Amino acid sequence: MNKIYSPVKYLLLLFLVVLFCGACKKSDPVKPDPDPKPVKKPTVEEVTTSVNTALAGKDTLSQFALDFKLAGLTQAEVENGITVFAPSNKAYTLKTNGQKKITAVTDVYLPDSSVVRDYIVSGKIDIAKITNGTSLTAISGKKLILTKVNDKWYVNGIFLNITVLLTGDNTVVFSLAGLFNTSTLPHITSVSSTKIFPGWLLTIYGGNLGAAVNKNVVKIDNITATIHTANADSIEITVPQGVTAGALTVTTQGRTVTTEQNLTVQKAHVTTVAGTGGGPVQGITIDAADNIYWTDNFYNGNVPAARLVKYSAGQISYYKPVFPNPNGDGTNIAVLNTKTLLWAIGLNSQNQVYFATESSSADGYSGIFRSATATPTTAEWWAGTGTNYTATTRADLKVYTSVIKFDKQDNLYLLNSGGNLQKITPAGNVSIVIGNAEFLSAEPNVQRVSSYGIALSGSKTYVSDATNGRVWIKDNNGLKVLAGNNTHVAKDGVGTAAQFGAPFGITLDNKGNLYVCDNDYGTSNFIIRMINPRGEVTTIAGGAGGGADVDGIGTAAGFNGVNTIAIDSKGALYVGTDAGTIRKITFQ
């Protein structure tokens, strides 16, 4: 075998080492640019300048241009550029009392620096790449929905002119035909009633209202209203006294908004409709057809001639019903005689007439009589022939009452002798709704309750109390004084801070207002009071005339005593007086 000579061997070995090292050597890393050039982001100033340039000279967009300068953009909002939807001046001019109405959209409001951000979107929008139904978010947080109909684009239902006013490195500006329903402005959409009356409650509906009572100021005709509840969507107030024109404003978040139209301020008009020459009217009721029935303790000379009266379509009919003689001889005798006083009257759902009588004589009749028809010529002694004022059945019940009232289930309520408010069911079962002991427990300083008025609404029972100058309410929370105290002088106020002379008849309207016949005998001040659902007591009519019947408006009217009151289907009140007249109160 041939041997390789040493010099050659060493050269070969050196060559392999060099080759191996070359293969193992790593590539040198790429050296960074010692002077990098970062991507330039637009500044607020640059973006603002771009938009102002786009809007400059565009007379149809000049009003929005002024608002945009106050938009208060931040660097984060503009660093990717912005898209602006600028409404035309024409949209600004479509206003009524500060509200805007644009075809096919809901009420909207004039943009200003507080809401112009609803019209700005971060980033540049390429309309050619937008698909129908795309949702954008303005920098205010408002959602903007782009829709396409017949090759026309709309933003939240408002026509979008897709001719771009400006497209540059920083901005895209479109023009809009109308105004957005803005997301941040407080606004009024409606009220619970466009017809108002001082003392009634009113609910204002809208959006972005003050979330608490102390975050709002509500005025009508520049008179501040009491606010009871408030949230972002609604405010409940009491219509203040003294309003006339009905201009309602809400001030919140430093901004004042108003209703689209003034509200109609109503007054209480008092007229005399019937009953001249009769005796004191102690009870009144109205049927579903607005026929009026009342009790008339008429005196012909010195002889009592009490009678029932019906008023229908302007015609008056008188009734003196007869009933089977209690002695069983088969004859009919008059219910009403010289020993019997006629008090309350009521109607059940079948239009059967019930009337209450009182007598302290064995020759008179005390109890409740019923006529089976709406023409009460005959009657039956329906309740009161028993011997026990607290009996549990109608047959055994003794009755001595000045007030009766039916609920919607035809249960009859009465305040019986002994101060117990009782209920008689159609089946003849009797129960105590409010016992005399319960009245005394609720107010230990009161005397036995004497009532000439009961009103019912769902689970609520209202009782007037002439002796103690109070109006009571019992509901699911128990019994309490709704209004009044033992000071027998009429005075408006809230709850027990209010005062009554002697509250008699009461009735409820469909708003929950309770109307009260109030007799301040010390001053011959006979008036109609109202208690709203918040317990606020106001005087709505009466006080003039020195105790005489005087037709008029509000406190310019007068009454000769006010005993009983009822309400018809149209909301008109009917008051029975000591003069035997029926007075009508209409709100208009």
C-alpha positions, 0 to 999 in steps of 0.5 A: 500500500502506498503511503501519503507523504506528510506534507500533502497530508497536512495540507489536506487536513488544513483544507478540511478544517477551513471548509468545516468552519465555513459551513458552521459560521452563522450569517451576520444579523441585519443591522437596524436602520439607525434613523427609523421613519415612524408612520405619521398619524394625523393630529387633532389640529390637522384633522380639524383643519381638513374638515374646516377646509371641506366645509368652508364656503359651503353655505348649505353646511355653514351651521354644522361647520360652526358646531364642529369647531367645538366638538372637542376631539382628542388625539386618540379619536383622530389618529386613524383619521375621521369620517364626518356626516355633515347635516345641511342648513335646511335640516336646522331650519325644520324646527318647532320650539327647538324640536326637529322633524325629518321625514321618515324618522322620529323627533330629533333636536338641533345639533350643537357642541354637545351632540355634534360628536354623534356625526363623527366616526373615527377612521376613514370610510370608503363608501364603495366598500360598505355593505348594506346594513353596516353599523358604525359607532360615532365617537359619542357612542351613537350607533349609525346604521347605513342602509341602501335602498334603490341605489341610495344610501341612508344613515339612520334613515336620513339620506346620505349624499355619497358625493364626497366633499373631501377625501384626503389623508386624514378625513372623509366628509359627506353631507346629510339631508337631515338631523339624527335623533341625537343620543345625548340631548335631553328631550321630551317626546310626550306628556300623560295628558295635553290638558292640565289642571292645577293640582293634577299630576302630570308625567313627562316622557322623553329621553336623557332627562335627569336621573334624579329629582334634584337633577331636573327643574320643571316649569310651566309658564315659568312657575316651578313645579313640584317633582315627585319622581324622575329618571332618564325617561320620565318625570312626574310633577304636580301642575303648579297653581297660577299657570295659564298658557301651558308652556312646559320646560325641563332644564337638566344637564345645563340645557332647557327643552320644551314641549312641541306645543303648549299644554291646554290649561283648564279651569273649573267652570261651575254652573247650576243644572237642576234642583231649584226650590227643593230641599237639601240634597244629601246623596247623588249618583250617576248611571252609565248613561250619565243620568243623575239621581239624587235624594231631596229632603223637600219640605212643603210648608212644615210637612216633609215630602222627601223624594227621589229625583232623576235627571235625564236628558234635561228632564226631571222626574220625582219618585216617592216609592212605596213598599209592602207594609211591615205589618203584613197586611198586604198593602203598600205604604210610602217609604218616605214619611214625616218621620223618615229622613232621606240620605244616600243613594246608589246604583248597582251594575243592574241600575237598581236604585238603593237609597238609605233612610234614617229615623229616630221614631218607631213610626219612621224607617231606617235602613236601605231600600232597593228598587228593582228598576231605574224608575223607583216607584216601588221598593223593598226594605233591603237591609235594616230590619234586623236587630244587630249593627254588627250582624254577619248577614243582611237579614239580621243587620240593623242599619243607620247610615248616611252613606252607601257606595257600590264597588264594581262587584256590586258589593255595597259599603256603608258606615253603620252606627257604631263607626264601623265601615261594613260591606254587604255582598250580593249574597247577603254576607256582611263583614267589617272593612274598617272597624271603629277600633281600627280608626281609633288605633290609627289616630288615638286622638280622634273621636268616633268617625262620622262619614258622609262619603265613601270612594272605592278604587281597587284595593283602596277605600277612602272615607271622609270624616266630618267629625275629625276633619280628615279623609282616611285611606285603607289599602294593602299597607293598612289604614292611615289619614290621607289628608287633614287634621282636627283643625276645622278651618279649610287650608290647602297643603299636603297630607296632615298639613292640610285642613278641612272644615268638615269633609262630606261627600267624596268621589274619584276621577280616573286619574286618582284625584279625590274630590271632597265636599268641604263645609267650613261652617264657621266662615260659611265657606263651602268649597270643593277640594281635591286630593291628588294621589300624592296627598296634595290638597287644593281648592278647585271651586267655591268660596265666593257668595257668602254661602249662596249659590253663585255660578262662576269659575274656580274660587269665583263661584259659590255654594250654599252648602256642599253635601254630596258629589259624583262624577260622570263618564266625561269627568264632569262633577255634580254637587248636591247642595243645602239649597236643593240645587245640583251644581255642575263643575266642568274642566275646560 
